[in-house]
């Protein structure tokens, strides 16, 4: 049971990290486009 929980938690964190990374990259690209 605990193992399953950690696996799910790991998956969620993984997805969150990917999502945040994507959002951050998009924001950075937008900033670059607006400044140059």
PDB file of N, CA, C, O and CB in Angstrom:
ATOM      1  N   UNK A   1       0.838  -1.204   0.000  1.00  0.00           N
ATOM      2  CA  UNK A   1       0.000   0.000   0.000  1.00  0.00           C
ATOM      3  C   UNK A   1       0.875   1.257   0.000  1.00  0.00           C
ATOM      4  O   UNK A   1       0.659   2.172  -0.794  1.00  0.00           O
ATOM      5  CB  UNK A   1      -0.949   0.004   1.228  1.00  0.00           C
ATOM      6  N   UNK A   2       1.846   1.291   0.881  1.00  0.00           N
ATOM      7  CA  UNK A   2       2.741   2.440   0.961  1.00  0.00           C
ATOM      8  C   UNK A   2       3.534   2.595  -0.338  1.00  0.00           C
ATOM      9  O   UNK A   2       3.758   3.707  -0.816  1.00  0.00           O
ATOM     10  CB  UNK A   2       3.697   2.295   2.159  1.00  0.00           C
ATOM     11  N   UNK A   3       3.949   1.470  -0.893  1.00  0.00           N
ATOM     12  CA  UNK A   3       4.718   1.496  -2.133  1.00  0.00           C
ATOM     13  C   UNK A   3       3.896   2.109  -3.259  1.00  0.00           C
ATOM     14  O   UNK A   3       4.390   2.920  -4.043  1.00  0.00           O
ATOM     15  CB  UNK A   3       5.174   0.082  -2.516  1.00  0.00           C
ATOM     16  N   UNK A   4       2.641   1.708  -3.320  1.00  0.00           N
ATOM     17  CA  UNK A   4       1.749   2.247  -4.341  1.00  0.00           C
ATOM     18  C   UNK A   4       1.603   3.758  -4.169  1.00  0.00           C
ATOM     19  O   UNK A   4       1.629   4.512  -5.142  1.00  0.00           O
ATOM     20  CB  UNK A   4       0.368   1.559  -4.274  1.00  0.00           C
ATOM     21  N   UNK A   5       1.452   4.179  -2.937  1.00  0.00           N
ATOM     22  CA  UNK A   5       1.285   5.598  -2.648  1.00  0.00           C
ATOM     23  C   UNK A   5       2.516   6.397  -3.097  1.00  0.00           C
ATOM     24  O   UNK A   5       2.387   7.463  -3.700  1.00  0.00           O
ATOM     25  CB  UNK A   5       1.031   5.807  -1.146  1.00  0.00           C
ATOM     26  N   UNK A   6       3.679   5.883  -2.803  1.00  0.00           N
ATOM     27  CA  UNK A   6       4.897   6.590  -3.195  1.00  0.00           C
ATOM     28  C   UNK A   6       5.015   6.647  -4.713  1.00  0.00           C
ATOM     29  O   UNK A   6       5.456   7.651  -5.272  1.00  0.00           O
ATOM     30  CB  UNK A   6       6.138   5.911  -2.588  1.00  0.00           C
ATOM     31  N   UNK A   7       4.622   5.572  -5.372  1.00  0.00           N
ATOM     32  CA  UNK A   7       4.665   5.541  -6.829  1.00  0.00           C
ATOM     33  C   UNK A   7       3.751   6.610  -7.415  1.00  0.00           C
ATOM     34  O   UNK A   7       4.135   7.327  -8.339  1.00  0.00           O
ATOM     35  CB  UNK A   7       4.265   4.154  -7.350  1.00  0.00           C
ATOM     36  N   UNK A   8       2.556   6.711  -6.880  1.00  0.00           N
ATOM     37  CA  UNK A   8       1.596   7.721  -7.348  1.00  0.00           C
ATOM     38  C   UNK A   8       2.129   9.127  -7.080  1.00  0.00           C
ATOM     39  O   UNK A   8       2.061  10.011  -7.934  1.00  0.00           O
ATOM     40  CB  UNK A   8       0.222   7.529  -6.659  1.00  0.00           C
ATOM     41  N   UNK A   9       2.652   9.306  -5.891  1.00  0.00           N
ATOM     42  CA  UNK A   9       3.219  10.605  -5.524  1.00  0.00           C
ATOM     43  C   UNK A   9       4.349  10.978  -6.488  1.00  0.00           C
ATOM     44  O   UNK A   9       4.456  12.124  -6.924  1.00  0.00           O
ATOM     45  CB  UNK A   9       3.739  10.582  -4.062  1.00  0.00           C
ATOM     46  N   UNK A  10       5.182   9.998  -6.809  1.00  0.00           N
ATOM     47  CA  UNK A  10       6.297  10.220  -7.727  1.00  0.00           C
ATOM     48  C   UNK A  10       5.784  10.632  -9.108  1.00  0.00           C
ATOM     49  O   UNK A  10       6.316  11.552  -9.730  1.00  0.00           O
ATOM     50  CB  UNK A  10       7.165   8.952  -7.835  1.00  0.00           C
ATOM     51  N   UNK A  11       4.754   9.943  -9.575  1.00  0.00           N
ATOM     52  CA  UNK A  11       4.177  10.267 -10.885  1.00  0.00           C
ATOM     53  C   UNK A  11       3.623  11.688 -10.900  1.00  0.00           C
ATOM     54  O   UNK A  11       3.833  12.440 -11.852  1.00  0.00           O
ATOM     55  CB  UNK A  11       3.067   9.266 -11.248  1.00  0.00           C
ATOM     56  N   UNK A  12       2.928  12.034  -9.853  1.00  0.00           N
ATOM     57  CA  UNK A  12       2.346  13.381  -9.761  1.00  0.00           C
ATOM     58  C   UNK A  12       3.444  14.438  -9.772  1.00  0.00           C
ATOM     59  O   UNK A  12       3.341  15.441 -10.479  1.00  0.00           O
ATOM     60  CB  UNK A  12       1.487  13.520  -8.483  1.00  0.00           C
ATOM     61  N   UNK A  13       4.477  14.216  -8.999  1.00  0.00           N
ATOM     62  CA  UNK A  13       5.594  15.162  -8.965  1.00  0.00           C
ATOM     63  C   UNK A  13       6.242  15.274 -10.335  1.00  0.00           C
ATOM     64  O   UNK A  13       6.607  16.365 -10.775  1.00  0.00           O
ATOM     65  CB  UNK A  13       6.636  14.733  -7.921  1.00  0.00           C
ATOM     66  N   UNK A  14       6.379  14.152 -10.995  1.00  0.00           N
ATOM     67  CA  UNK A  14       6.956  14.133 -12.337  1.00  0.00           C
ATOM     68  C   UNK A  14       6.152  15.002 -13.287  1.00  0.00           C
ATOM     69  O   UNK A  14       6.703  15.826 -14.017  1.00  0.00           O
ATOM     70  CB  UNK A  14       7.027  12.704 -12.869  1.00  0.00           C
ATOM     71  N   UNK A  15       4.844  14.806 -13.267  1.00  0.00           N
ATOM     72  CA  UNK A  15       3.971  15.579 -14.144  1.00  0.00           C
ATOM     73  C   UNK A  15       4.025  17.056 -13.795  1.00  0.00           C
ATOM     74  O   UNK A  15       4.056  17.909 -14.682  1.00  0.00           O
ATOM     75  CB  UNK A  15       2.534  15.070 -14.055  1.00  0.00           C
ATOM     76  N   UNK A  16       4.035  17.351 -12.525  1.00  0.00           N
ATOM     77  CA  UNK A  16       4.111  18.747 -12.090  1.00  0.00           C
ATOM     78  C   UNK A  16       5.402  19.395 -12.570  1.00  0.00           C
ATOM     79  O   UNK A  16       5.398  20.526 -13.055  1.00  0.00           O
ATOM     80  CB  UNK A  16       4.011  18.840 -10.561  1.00  0.00           C
ATOM     81  N   UNK A  17       6.496  18.673 -12.431  1.00  0.00           N
ATOM     82  CA  UNK A  17       7.784  19.210 -12.870  1.00  0.00           C
ATOM     83  C   UNK A  17       7.785  19.493 -14.361  1.00  0.00           C
ATOM     84  O   UNK A  17       8.252  20.543 -14.802  1.00  0.00           O
ATOM     85  CB  UNK A  17       8.910  18.244 -12.524  1.00  0.00           C
ATOM     86  N   UNK A  18       7.261  18.552 -15.136  1.00  0.00           N
ATOM     87  CA  UNK A  18       7.200  18.751 -16.584  1.00  0.00           C
ATOM     88  C   UNK A  18       6.345  19.951 -16.924  1.00  0.00           C
ATOM     89  O   UNK A  18       6.707  20.781 -17.758  1.00  0.00           O
ATOM     90  CB  UNK A  18       6.653  17.506 -17.280  1.00  0.00           C
ATOM     91  N   UNK A  19       5.197  20.028 -16.259  1.00  0.00           N
ATOM     92  CA  UNK A  19       4.280  21.133 -16.518  1.00  0.00           C
ATOM     93  C   UNK A  19       4.946  22.467 -16.192  1.00  0.00           C
ATOM     94  O   UNK A  19       4.907  23.399 -16.995  1.00  0.00           O
ATOM     95  CB  UNK A  19       2.988  20.967 -15.699  1.00  0.00           C
ATOM     96  N   UNK A  20       5.555  22.553 -15.013  1.00  0.00           N
ATOM     97  CA  UNK A  20       6.208  23.795 -14.596  1.00  0.00           C
ATOM     98  C   UNK A  20       7.339  24.160 -15.545  1.00  0.00           C
ATOM     99  O   UNK A  20       7.522  25.328 -15.889  1.00  0.00           O
ATOM    100  CB  UNK A  20       6.744  23.666 -13.166  1.00  0.00           C
ATOM    101  N   UNK A  21       8.091  23.156 -15.963  1.00  0.00           N
ATOM    102  CA  UNK A  21       9.203  23.403 -16.872  1.00  0.00           C
ATOM    103  C   UNK A  21       8.684  23.971 -18.188  1.00  0.00           C
ATOM    104  O   UNK A  21       9.242  24.927 -18.726  1.00  0.00           O
ATOM    105  CB  UNK A  21      10.004  22.109 -17.119  1.00  0.00           C
ATOM    106  N   UNK A  22       7.618  23.378 -18.697  1.00  0.00           N
ATOM    107  CA  UNK A  22       7.028  23.858 -19.949  1.00  0.00           C
ATOM    108  C   UNK A  22       6.548  25.291 -19.818  1.00  0.00           C
ATOM    109  O   UNK A  22       6.803  26.121 -20.691  1.00  0.00           O
ATOM    110  CB  UNK A  22       5.869  22.962 -20.374  1.00  0.00           C
ATOM    111  N   UNK A  23       5.861  25.578 -18.739  1.00  0.00           N
ATOM    112  CA  UNK A  23       5.341  26.931 -18.508  1.00  0.00           C
ATOM    113  C   UNK A  23       6.494  27.921 -18.405  1.00  0.00           C
ATOM    114  O   UNK A  23       6.436  29.014 -18.967  1.00  0.00           O
ATOM    115  CB  UNK A  23       4.474  26.978 -17.223  1.00  0.00           C
ATOM    116  N   UNK A  24       7.532  27.534 -17.690  1.00  0.00           N
ATOM    117  CA  UNK A  24       8.683  28.419 -17.518  1.00  0.00           C
ATOM    118  C   UNK A  24       9.354  28.701 -18.853  1.00  0.00           C
ATOM    119  O   UNK A  24       9.707  29.844 -19.144  1.00  0.00           O
ATOM    120  CB  UNK A  24       9.690  27.806 -16.542  1.00  0.00           C
ATOM    121  N   UNK A  25       9.534  27.662 -19.669  1.00  0.00           N
ATOM    122  CA  UNK A  25      10.151  27.851 -20.978  1.00  0.00           C
ATOM    123  C   UNK A  25       9.325  28.773 -21.848  1.00  0.00           C
ATOM    124  O   UNK A  25       9.860  29.636 -22.544  1.00  0.00           O
ATOM    125  CB  UNK A  25      10.341  26.516 -21.674  1.00  0.00           C
ATOM    126  N   UNK A  26       8.009  28.584 -21.803  1.00  0.00           N
ATOM    127  CA  UNK A  26       7.138  29.450 -22.603  1.00  0.00           C
ATOM    128  C   UNK A  26       7.268  30.898 -22.162  1.00  0.00           C
ATOM    129  O   UNK A  26       7.354  31.805 -22.990  1.00  0.00           O
ATOM    130  CB  UNK A  26       5.675  28.995 -22.494  1.00  0.00           C
ATOM    131  N   UNK A  27       7.281  31.108 -20.855  1.00  0.00           N
ATOM    132  CA  UNK A  27       7.415  32.479 -20.339  1.00  0.00           C
ATOM    133  C   UNK A  27       8.754  33.083 -20.755  1.00  0.00           C
ATOM    134  O   UNK A  27       8.819  34.250 -21.142  1.00  0.00           O
ATOM    135  CB  UNK A  27       7.282  32.495 -18.799  1.00  0.00           C
ATOM    136  N   UNK A  28       9.810  32.294 -20.676  1.00  0.00           N
ATOM    137  CA  UNK A  28      11.130  32.778 -21.065  1.00  0.00           C
ATOM    138  C   UNK A  28      11.150  33.147 -22.544  1.00  0.00           C
ATOM    139  O   UNK A  28      11.693  34.184 -22.927  1.00  0.00           O
ATOM    140  CB  UNK A  28      12.203  31.720 -20.766  1.00  0.00           C
ATOM    141  N   UNK A  29      10.558  32.298 -23.365  1.00  0.00           N
ATOM    142  CA  UNK A  29      10.520  32.580 -24.801  1.00  0.00           C
ATOM    143  C   UNK A  29       9.761  33.871 -25.072  1.00  0.00           C
ATOM    144  O   UNK A  29      10.181  34.696 -25.883  1.00  0.00           O
ATOM    145  CB  UNK A  29       9.873  31.413 -25.566  1.00  0.00           C
ATOM    146  N   UNK A  30       8.644  34.032 -24.386  1.00  0.00           N
ATOM    147  CA  UNK A  30       7.844  35.240 -24.565  1.00  0.00           C
ATOM    148  C   UNK A  30       8.638  36.476 -24.151  1.00  0.00           C
ATOM    149  O   UNK A  30       8.584  37.515 -24.809  1.00  0.00           O
ATOM    150  CB  UNK A  30       6.540  35.149 -23.754  1.00  0.00           C
ATOM    151  N   UNK A  31       9.371  36.345 -23.057  1.00  0.00           N
ATOM    152  CA  UNK A  31      10.178  37.470 -22.590  1.00  0.00           C
ATOM    153  C   UNK A  31      11.250  37.819 -23.617  1.00  0.00           C
ATOM    154  O   UNK A  31      11.485  38.993 -23.904  1.00  0.00           O
ATOM    155  CB  UNK A  31      10.826  37.146 -21.230  1.00  0.00           C
ATOM    156  N   UNK A  32      11.893  36.807 -24.162  1.00  0.00           N
ATOM    157  CA  UNK A  32      12.929  37.049 -25.162  1.00  0.00           C
ATOM    158  C   UNK A  32      12.348  37.737 -26.384  1.00  0.00           C
ATOM    159  O   UNK A  32      12.947  38.662 -26.933  1.00  0.00           O
ATOM    160  CB  UNK A  32      13.602  35.737 -25.567  1.00  0.00           C
ATOM    161  N   UNK A  33      11.175  37.280 -26.805  1.00  0.00           N
ATOM    162  CA  UNK A  33      10.552  37.873 -27.983  1.00  0.00           C
ATOM    163  C   UNK A  33      10.172  39.324 -27.733  1.00  0.00           C
ATOM    164  O   UNK A  33      10.272  40.163 -28.628  1.00  0.00           O
ATOM    165  CB  UNK A  33       9.321  37.073 -28.393  1.00  0.00           C
ATOM    166  N   UNK A  34       9.746  39.611 -26.537  1.00  0.00           N
ATOM    167  CA  UNK A  34       9.290  40.966 -26.253  1.00  0.00           C
ATOM    168  C   UNK A  34      10.461  41.925 -26.049  1.00  0.00           C
ATOM    169  O   UNK A  34      10.319  43.127 -26.272  1.00  0.00           O
ATOM    170  CB  UNK A  34       8.395  40.969 -25.023  1.00  0.00           C
ATOM    171  N   UNK A  35      11.620  41.407 -25.626  1.00  0.00           N
ATOM    172  CA  UNK A  35      12.741  42.313 -25.369  1.00  0.00           C
ATOM    173  C   UNK A  35      13.615  42.508 -26.605  1.00  0.00           C
ATOM    174  O   UNK A  35      14.233  43.561 -26.762  1.00  0.00           O
ATOM    175  CB  UNK A  35      13.586  41.784 -24.221  1.00  0.00           C
ATOM    176  N   UNK A  36      13.675  41.512 -27.481  1.00  0.00           N
ATOM    177  CA  UNK A  36      14.563  41.649 -28.648  1.00  0.00           C
ATOM    178  C   UNK A  36      13.783  41.914 -29.926  1.00  0.00           C
ATOM    179  O   UNK A  36      14.377  42.054 -30.995  1.00  0.00           O
ATOM    180  CB  UNK A  36      15.411  40.393 -28.820  1.00  0.00           C
TER     181      UNK A  36
END
